[in-house]
């Protein structure tokens, strides 16, 4: 560990604030590198999201499902909140490739099978029920989904 900054006496409040900001920025950067390293080694269960307010680390266990919409993806979380990420669904599919509970259920959806409570069939269309959401499942993915649920 090395010094990030130093202050001379008498301490100026604005210099102290700048030093603290640099230290916080450095700490966040170190955490990002550590998480990236874990992601590359396959040990991490977090997704890194670049948001306008900063970097957000999302635990995959909190993700119910993801809905793709062009270059953006809506991430629906267990607590009922939703995050819009500026990555397409294919990018998330590649990130979650080593997570056995996530499958691409259909062109526009990735689901966390840990939260699937039932499978409905209405008008010949399969739907995974996750909380109050009905997620369409393509016929090609139905067998894989059923295997994951057993």
NORTA-V379464 format. One record per backbone hydrogen bond with DSSP energy under -1.0 kcal/mol. CO is the residue of the C=O (numbers start at 1). NH is the residue of the N-H. E is the energy in kcal/mol with one decimal. If there is no record, write none. Layout:
BEGIN
co: <CO	CO>
nh: <NH	NH>
e: <E	E>
END
This chain:
BEGIN
co: <12	13	14	15	16	17	18	19	20	21	22	23	24	25	26	27	28	29	30	31	32	33	34	35	36	37	38	38	45	47	49	51	54	56	58	59	60	62	64	65	66	67	69	72	73	74	75	76	76	77	81	83	85	88	89	90	91	92	96	99	101	103	103	105	106	108	109	110	111	112	118	120	122	125	126	127	128	129	130	133	135	138	141	142	143	144	145>
nh: <16	17	18	19	20	21	22	23	24	25	26	27	28	29	30	31	32	33	34	35	36	37	38	39	40	41	43	44	60	58	56	54	51	49	47	62	63	78	112	76	110	74	72	69	85	67	83	64	65	80	77	75	73	92	93	94	95	96	99	102	113	105	111	138	109	68	106	66	103	115	129	127	125	122	137	120	135	117	133	130	128	141	145	146	147	148	149>
e: <-2.3	-2.3	-2.1	-2.1	-2.3	-2.4	-2.2	-2.1	-2.6	-2.4	-2.4	-2.4	-2.4	-2.1	-2.4	-2.3	-2.3	-2.3	-2.3	-2.6	-2.6	-2.5	-2.3	-2.7	-2.5	-1.7	-1.8	-1.1	-3.1	-3.1	-3.3	-1.0	-3.3	-3.1	-3.0	-2.0	-1.4	-2.8	-2.4	-2.7	-2.0	-3.1	-1.6	-3.1	-3.1	-2.8	-2.4	-2.9	-1.1	-1.8	-2.8	-3.5	-2.3	-1.3	-2.5	-2.1	-1.9	-2.3	-2.0	-1.6	-3.7	-1.1	-2.7	-2.8	-1.4	-2.8	-1.4	-3.0	-2.0	-1.9	-3.0	-2.7	-1.8	-2.2	-2.6	-3.1	-2.9	-3.0	-2.6	-2.2	-3.1	-1.0	-2.5	-2.4	-2.2	-2.2	-1.8>
END
